[in-house]
Amino acid sequence: MNAFDERFVRTIKDECLSRMIFFDEGMLRRALVEFMVHYHEERPHQGLGNVVPKPSRDSMPNDGAVLRRERLGGLLSYYYRKRRTA
């Protein structure tokens, strides 16, 4: 297998699939979709210099309150700074 594929499979298993019990295919699909959004839009990647591949915000502020967004009932967390309004 490709090294990138192996790394992704290990990541999704460690961070998501091995921590949940699925009762039907719908639950598994929802978990996979939520993880993919988290993986591409919120999670920094070491191979990319600890940047997010497709950030959901154009520019991240350096000041302001730190907020937490949860996915999958708190299994995945994303921390970001609240934008200040002028």
C-alpha positions in Angstrom: 0.0 0.0 0.0 0.9 3.6 -0.3 2.5 5.1 2.8 0.0 8.0 2.8 -2.9 5.6 2.6 -1.5 3.5 5.5 -1.0 6.7 7.6 -4.6 7.8 7.0 -6.0 4.4 7.8 -4.1 4.3 11.1 -5.2 7.9 11.9 -8.9 7.2 11.3 -8.8 4.0 13.3 -6.9 5.5 16.2 -8.8 8.8 16.4 -12.3 7.6 15.5 -13.3 4.0 14.6 -11.7 2.1 17.5 -13.4 4.5 20.0 -17.0 3.9 18.8 -19.5 1.1 18.5 -21.6 1.2 15.4 -25.0 -0.4 15.2 -25.8 0.1 11.6 -24.2 1.4 8.3 -25.8 4.8 8.7 -23.9 5.4 12.0 -20.6 4.4 10.4 -21.2 6.6 7.3 -22.0 9.6 9.5 -18.9 9.1 11.6 -16.8 8.8 8.5 -18.2 12.0 7.0 -17.7 13.9 10.3 -14.1 12.6 10.5 -13.3 13.6 6.9 -14.6 17.2 7.5 -12.5 17.3 10.7 -9.4 15.8 9.0 -9.4 18.2 6.0 -10.8 21.4 7.5 -9.8 21.5 11.2 -6.9 19.1 11.9 -3.3 20.3 11.4 -1.1 17.9 9.5 2.6 17.4 10.5 3.6 16.6 6.9 2.3 20.0 5.8 4.2 22.0 8.5 1.3 21.8 11.0 -1.2 23.6 8.8 -4.7 22.7 7.9 -5.1 21.5 4.3 -8.4 23.2 3.6 -9.1 25.7 6.4 -12.8 26.6 6.7 -11.8 30.3 7.5 -9.8 32.5 5.2 -7.5 33.9 7.9 -7.2 32.9 11.5 -6.9 35.8 14.1 -4.1 35.7 16.6 -6.1 37.3 19.4 -9.5 36.8 20.9 -11.2 34.2 23.0 -10.4 30.5 22.4 -13.5 28.5 21.6 -14.0 24.7 21.1 -16.0 23.0 18.5 -16.9 19.3 19.1 -17.6 16.6 16.5 -19.0 13.1 17.2 -20.2 13.9 20.7 -16.8 15.4 21.8 -14.7 12.6 20.4 -13.0 15.1 18.0 -12.3 18.6 19.1 -11.3 21.7 17.2 -10.0 24.8 19.0 -10.2 28.2 17.3 -10.1 31.9 18.1 -13.2 34.0 18.0 -13.0 36.9 15.5 -13.3 40.3 17.0 -15.9 42.6 15.5 -14.8 46.1 14.8 
